[in-house]
Amino acid sequence: MKTNICNGRSDFPRNTRSNEWWFHSISPKNICLVPFLIRNFASLRPWPTKLKGEIGRSLLCVRFFGRCLLTAGWLAAGCAAYAAGEVGSSDSNVIARVGDTEVKLDEIRSTIESLDAKDQAALARDPSLLTQTVRTLLMRRVVLKEALAKHWDTEPAVATLIQRARDNTVVESYLQSVSKPPDSYPSEAELQAAYDARKSQLLVPRQFRIAQIFVALPKNADKTSTEKAQTKLETIKKSLHQSGADFASVAKANSEEPESATRGGELGWLNESQIQPEVRSQLGSLTKNSISEPIRLDDGWHILKIIDIKEPYTPALDEIRSALAQQLRNEKTQANSQAYLGKLLQQTPVAINELALSKVLNKSEK
């Protein structure tokens, strides 16, 4: 059942966490392995959005192949760990074990530290995800152990991937090292200048703290379902119009969206731009603590309460200092990468046989 009042969020409000695609529940009945649990450092940097010319294409190629082939790099690291006897030893630091396969506390800490702030916040909100992470690590180890026992890493195709991953890891990490700005960057003056130049982009739009009562009624519902939903909707409206009516209690008793219903219908804070136009047009005339008329969307009827409103504002520099500093460092790293590759291209011009290269994608030519 979808209860979607937001633009582009079909799962709202069921999943309010961000970037959690890599978490999977693993149990004896449901084993779901993910190819990248621990995201490599290359993935933590944003992709350049505007890279022009040969320098830009070179940088994109370096990063693209680095990311594609780092999968094999993890396999290579696992091979080394097993060969060195690092896995399977008895240690008070071990927090999980399957047979003689273990996951240690330091490994989990390292995993968490490698995540960005949003993913770490997701873990903080839902500690059960940490257990799922440990389970996934363990199962990956079990698969790796079996693959190594069968000498899968010596298969020619796999060995080639491992070597390419190693080469690309060296290239990517070296490019990162020569592109990294000094620790002193940005200075306070540079931060202030960037803040002043980007004030219009930093404007936080109007926000609404909303609660809802949802009555499901798909667009293609039959007559019986429609009449049943209408009857329930009228009952809810009468309950809300009674003296001393409590919206949260009515939502808990009647809303057909179970997750928000347990919170008295509360959906949390939403930016104005996140809300569907049909809903946004209704909210504009509402004030704090007011309740809307039923709003018909594709999934059913929504009755909304405005719990609170925040008018548009521009955050002070101190509120976004850390995020702005990191953004400036990312931009400087990207610029340094392009400059470094540009210098290399000048020192070592690249010659490409475009005619021969065109045959690579032409399967009819050999």
N, C-alpha and C positions, 0 to 999 in steps of 0.2 A: 504494500500500500504506500503510495507516495502522498506526501503532504507538502507540496512544494509551493511556497510563496516567494521563492527567491529566483533571480535570473541565473540560468546555467547551473543549477545545483539540484539535480534530480534526487539526491540522497538526503537533502535537507529536511528535517533537522536531525536525522539519525546519526550522522557522522560529522562531528564538528572538529575533528582532528585534521591536521594537515600532514601530507607526505608520509602516510603510514602504510603505503602499498606493500612495503617490504616486510610487514609483520604478518605472520600466518600462524594460526593455531595448529599445533601438532599433537596428536594423540594416537593411541594404537588404532583407532577407527578412522582417523583422518590425518594422513601424513602429507603435508604440502610443503615442498621444498622450494625455496626461492633462490634464484641465481645470484642475486647480490643482496646479502643481508648487511654486510659491512660495506658501505660505499667508500670507494677509494678517494684519495685526496683530490684527484683530477675532477671528480664529479662535484666536489664542493664549491668549485668556482663557477660563476655563471657563464653561460655561453656568450661570446661576443655577439651583439645584435647588429652591429654595423662595421663590418670589416671589408674594406674596399681594396681592390687591386691585388697584385701578386703577393704582397706581404700578408694581407688579410687571408687569402686563400691558403698560404703556407701555414699560418698559425692555426687555421681551422683544421687542416689536414693533420698536423702534429697532434692536436688534441683529440680529434676524432679517432684516429687509429690508436692513440694511447688508451682511450676509454674502451674501445672495442676489444682490445687484446689484453687488458688487465685482468679479465676473467681467468685467463690461463696463468697469469701471474700469481693469483691466489692459489691455484693448484700447485705451482712451483714452490710457493712458500710452505704449503702443507707438506709437500714431499720432503723438504728440508727438515721440517719439524719432526716428522716421523723418523727420518733417517737418523736424526740426532737423539732420538729417544725422549723428546720433550713431552710427548703426549702419552698418557697411560701411567705415569708415575704417581706414587702415593704422596699426597701433600695436604697439609691442613688448609691450604689455600683453595682446594678444590671445592666448588659449590654445586657441581652436578656431574653425574657419571652414567654412562650406559655401557655395561660390561667393563672393559678396560679403557674406554674412551672417556676423557674428562674435559670439563671446562673450568678454568680457574678464574678467581676473582679479578686478577689483574687484566685478564683478557676482556672481561665484561666492561671493566672500567675504561679500557682502551677503546672498546667498541662505542661506548656512550660518548666519550670525548671526541670521537671522530665525526659524530653527528652534528648537524647545525642546530641553532638555537630552537627552531620550531620543532624538530624531532625530539630534542631533549625535553621540551615543554610537554610534548605528547606523552612521553614516558612519565613525567611528573604528575600529569593529570590521571593517568591510568597505569598504576604500577604493575598490573597484570600483564601488560605488554612486555615487561622485562622478563617475566617467566617464559613467555612465548619466544622471546629472543634467545634465551638460553636453550630452549628445546630445539629451536632451529639450528643453532650452532652445533649442538650435539648430533643431530641427524646428518648435518653436512659432514661432520667428522666421521660418522659411521660409513657414509657413502664413499668418502675419500679413502678411508682405510681399505675398503673392499676394492676400490679402483686400483690402489697401489699394490695390493696383494696379487692382483691380476696383471701387474706391470702395465697398466693402462698409460702411464706417463711415458713409456718408451715406445708407444705406437708412433710411427713416423709423423702422422698428421698432428697428433697431440704434442709431440716433442717440438715440431716446428712452431706451433702456436705458443708454447712456453718460451721458446727462444725469442720469438717476436715480441711477446709480452715483456720479457726482460729488457730487450732493447728499447722498447717504447717507454717503459717505466723509467729507465735511465734518462732518456731524452726529455720526458715530461717533467721529471723531478729537477733535472738540471735547468730546463727552461724556467721553471718556477723559481729556482734559486737565483738566477741572474735577473729575474724580472721583479723580485720582491722589493718593495720600497723600503727605505730605512725605517727603523722602529719609531723614529721621531716624527714620521709623516702620518697624518697631517698635523701641522702646527695649529696653535689656537687661532692665529690669524687666517690660516687657510680654511679652517673649519667655519669661522665666522663669515668669510667671503663666500664659501659654498652655500651656507645657510641663507645669506642675503640674496644670492643669485637664484635660489630654488624655492623661494617662499611660496610662489604661486603653485608649485607642484606639491608642496607639503600640506596644502589645505586639506583638513579632514572634513569630509562632507557631513551633512546632517545625519544624526543617528537616532534610531528608535529602539527602545527596549520593549519587546513585544511578547504578549502571551496570546495563545489561540485556543479556540475550541473547534475541533474539526469533525465534520460529519461526512463520511465517504459517500460519494455518488459519482461514479464514472460517467463520462459523456454518453456512452452507449447503453446506459442502464435501462432495464425494462420498466414497465409501468409499475409493477409491484414494488420494486426497489426504490423507485422514485417517490412513490406515495409514503413508503416507510420512512425514508430520509426526511421528507417534508414534515411528517408528523413529529419526528424526533426533533427537528429544527425548531418547530413551533413550541414544543415543550421546553426546550432550552431557553428560547427567547422569553417565555413567561417566567422561568426561574430567575433569569437575570434581571427582570423588571420588578421583581418583588422587593419590598423594603428590606434593606440590610443584606441583600444578596452578595455572596462572595464569589467573585469570578473564578478564583483558584479552586474552590470546592466544587463548583459546577463543572469546571474543566476536568478535574480528577474523576468525577462520576460519569461524565458523558462523552468526553473527547475520544475519538477513535484513532488518535495517534498516540500509541501507548507510551513512547519515550517522553514526550513533552507533557503528557497527561500526569505522569508521576510527579512532575515539578509544578503542578498547578497550571499547566499549559504554557509555561514560560519557554520562549525560544532564545532569549538572550538579546544582545545588542546587534543590530543590523545597520550597515550603511544604507543610505537612501538609494544609492545606485545598485545595491544588491537585490532590491525588492522588485517584484514583477510590476509592470506599469498598472495593471488592473488593481493591484493592492495599493500601490503608491498613491494613486489618485484619490483613494479613500482616506489614506492617512493624513493627507495634507490639511484636511478640515478638522482633524481630531486634536484634542488637547490632552495633557497629562491626565491619566486615570479615566479617560473616556473610552467607550466601547463602540465598535463599528456595527453597522448593520451587516447581516450575512453577506459574504462576498463569494460569488460563484466562480470557481476555477475548474480546470479540466478534471481534477481529481475529486472534487466535492465542494462542500460549503465550509467557509472559514469565518469565524467570528473572532475579531481581534480586539485586544485591550492594549492601550498605550500605557505602559507602566512608567516610562520616563522618556525624555527627549533631550538630546544634546545638540545644540545649534552648531553650525560649521565654525571651525576655529583652526588657527595655525599653531601647532605646538611650539613651545619655547625651545631654544637650542639645547638647553640642559636635558629636556625630555627625550631628545633624539640624538644626543651627542654620540653615543656608542654606535648606533646604527648608521649614522651619517659618516662617521669616521671609517667604518668598515666598507661602506659603499665607495668612499673616496680611495681607499686602499685597493679595492677591487679594480676600480677604473684605472688607477696608476699602474697596477700590475699588468692589465691588458695593454695599456699604452706602451709600457716598457717591453712587453713581449713583441709587439709589432715593430718597435724600434730596433730591438736586438735582431730579429729576423731580417729586417730591412738592411741592416749593416752586413749580415752574413751574405745576403743576396748580392750586395755590391762587391764584397770581397771574393765571392765565389759564384759568378753568374751561372744560372741554370739554363741548360740547353735541352729542349724537348722536341722530339720528332712528332709533331702533331698528327701527321698523316698516318704514321705507324700506330700512334696511340688510338686513333679513331677506330682502328680495326679490333681493338679490345672488346668493344661493345657490339661489334658487327659479327654475329655468330656465323653468318654465311661466308665470311672470309676467313681463311686459315693462314 
